[in-house]
Amino acid sequence: MLVGRNLASGGGLVADRGIFFWHPPLYMVAEAIYLRAIGLLRADPLQTIFTLRWLNVFFSGVTAGVLLILGYRLHRSLRVGVLMAALFTLDPFVQRINRRSMLETLAMLLTLIAVTIYFTHRPRPSFWQQLGAGVALGLAILTKEIMAFELLVFVAYALWARRNQIGDALRVAGVACATYLVYPAWALAIGEGDRFLAYKAFGINRLLRITGTGIYLPLEREIRLPAGGRPPFLENLLISLGQYFSTYVLLGLGVVATAVLLVRYRHFQGARYAATWAVASYGIATIGVVGRLGDQFFYYVLVPALAVTGYALALLLSRAVDPLANRPNRPNRPNRRKRTNRRTLTR
């Protein structure tokens, strides 16, 4: 909030200790644009905090709309998109995250836009799809740098299900990296390259130390984590279980739905694509849990989990209504009618 207010008032991307490099700047830029648009530059901090929450409410509403589009694109069925959007809207953890000023809401929205733009039932995505997905994912990384792991979704999907799209996936990754490089280029241009590298090295080392590796860099001396520690994962799980029980159930159903898509519906390109996204996202959440990086990391896996759950549920429901639906070798009904006509003529 402080950085956004400083940006809106023309003070630059600064906090109490100079240029703010703890997170990438895109969310703070969005806050600054919003504060200037509504004319709230001189309001007291408490009013500003409560007002900025509406920004995430807006991003959350757009996320539900993009999930609707993604479901339709994956299976050419509005039912899939409606189920995805409904699960997202009704989940209590989603409501909790998206009524706060959290970076995760915008980061996940931009990632979801990239995932939605890139997918196609054609042999290859168009140039504009590759460009749009790359820019959207680059903006997601400019919101939260952990979203760089989502680059694996496109590459893994191409290697597994669409070998002819390997070059396309690499181009998406290249565009995303080029979009993000605007940020370090700006830091170098204003003479803050050393501090930028210090903060980014600190963030990378936090991840590396999860596996017992990582090195200490002298540039990290000025960086300190906020005081106070988070409770262990299991303790935090027990605390939140009563309030977010349905969310934990949905995360478990996401694993089951991913397995269903991989085993029963892998003949659908949409199923392979959604399952690849879910597997990569569960990996990101695992990093957050093991590294005790905060329960907001659940949001990065919750959106893909409810997406694959809604997709698998829609497929299973359509199969229950029509037993011949969703089969790779579905009989050709016009030919059956022709055979019936021939029998009638013979008689």
Number of C-alpha atoms within 10 A of each C-alpha: 16 17 22 27 28 17 22 24 15 10 12 16 19 16 17 8 6 9 15 17 18 13 17 21 19 20 25 22 19 16 23 24 16 20 23 14 11 9 11 18 18 10 13 9 13 8 10 17 15 13 16 20 16 16 21 21 18 14 18 23 15 15 23 21 15 22 27 22 22 29 27 18 19 23 19 14 17 16 18 27 26 22 22 29 24 15 20 25 16 12 16 16 21 21 14 10 20 24 18 17 21 15 20 22 26 26 25 25 23 25 24 21 22 26 23 21 23 22 22 16 13 8 10 16 17 15 13 11 19 22 22 21 29 29 24 24 32 30 26 32 28 25 26 20 18 19 23 18 13 20 23 18 21 25 22 18 21 20 14 12 16 18 15 12 18 19 12 22 26 18 18 28 25 17 20 25 20 14 19 22 13 12 16 14 12 12 17 14 10 8 10 15 14 11 19 20 17 20 19 17 17 22 16 15 17 17 18 14 12 14 11 9 10 15 13 10 11 8 15 17 10 9 12 8 6 6 6 6 8 12 12 11 17 10 11 13 15 11 12 14 13 9 11 17 15 15 21 16 10 19 21 14 18 27 17 16 24 27 17 19 24 18 12 14 20 17 16 17 19 22 24 22 26 27 27 24 25 26 18 19 26 21 14 19 21 15 17 21 18 14 16 16 15 15 16 19 20 23 19 24 24 26 26 28 31 26 30 30 28 26 29 26 18 22 20 17 12 15 14 11 9 10 11 13 15 16 13 11 9 9 10 8 9 9 10 10 11 11 11 12 12 10 10 9 7 7 6
